[in-house]
């Protein structure tokens, strides 16, 4: 790990001058604190933490560790569960703990609407009839992202959320001389896509705009199409999604263009929703969220990007992008981050998953090395720092619960959880020290 630390810090130092941002230094809250965030689940995911006192206990501990912002799933499907009770409760308890909230207002751009009760409730709440897409094999998929119903519901829910009486814990940051609120329209700027006739026609038009002639497209894709009308994304022999993920497709360029098209559609609808919300709330900043750093080398990241149409361009609508990083970034991932920062001027927040190998003794050399590696990288490359997550289930939860069975705990004993939380605290402490030193040096 020592060699990795030296290499990573050298790369970070070399890349520092290329940062092109509206402001220098980290994102800061209204009180001047640098943004320190953590995913936390006070409801839904965590039925064993349903009491206010249990949540208060965790929030007090997180605040004492230096965290000031909670990243919360607050999509419409959770607002309807209890008629806002869980959403309002999270804001109330966060405010009590002196913490702010960034809400994710939909999962994968309104994929939480489905036929049946939710569809009927959506009609009641937003006055729209959702229309569903079709998967490549002809099965029903999630709502069509480009359909006016998604735009209408997205705008109405964002406005309803912003205007709730108990939305006072909403994150507010210093931005170009003003204090501005922050929301995220979607957890994961992505969609599983649709292969219906209308969407396929949109793709053919997109491809024609990109290539101009069918000959140019055929050269790029290695295909024999007679015209753009012949292109059929349902044809898995050309649009071989599985083969592209596994790096063995005969026509990967065709799939990559289809992924680029899907990313553009996601960005377009979220950009239009953001623009409509800003007409009523002009100060709102929008945060995008992605499960992996841009151009991540992890194999799961590659399959996710392709399956869910999640190229970096899907996040171009946002002012801030938050990454759930797979771990310390490699040299090529650092270069990709810098390149997209130059391209967009966006601010980037690096959050890291709490993996099982964080079970380190606090007096071990690996513990100190990890604390430096993660905190130093976030300080050098990002505009905010945090973790995914504190108490989610399965591979990322570190908050042990005696109410769960050993099987549910997935090996996370109370002792292991405490060691992992201790490492989070050490990383946080070092990051805040680096921010304080940088602020002192600039003065």
Protein Blocks (a to p, Z undefined) as FASTA:
>chain_A
ZZmmmmmmmmmmmmmmmpccfbecjdddfkopacddddddfehjlmmlmbfklmmmmmmm
mmmnopabdcddfbfklmmnoghmlmmmmmmmmmmnopacdddfbgehhilbcehjklmm
mmmmnopacdddddfkopacdddfklmklmmmmmmmmmmmmmpfklmmpccddeehiacd
dddfbghiadebjabfklmmmmmmmmmmmnopaklmmmmnopabfbfklpcfklmklmgm
klmmnopafblmlmmmmmmmmmmmmmmmmmmmmmmmmmmmmmbccddddfbdehiabfkl
mmmmmmnopafklmmmpmbdcdddfbdcdfklmmmmmmmmmmnopacdddddddfklmcc
fkbmklmmmmmmmmmmmmmmmmbdcdddfkbghjlbcbdcfkbcfklnnopafklmmmmm
mmmmmmmmmmmmmmmmmmmmmZZ
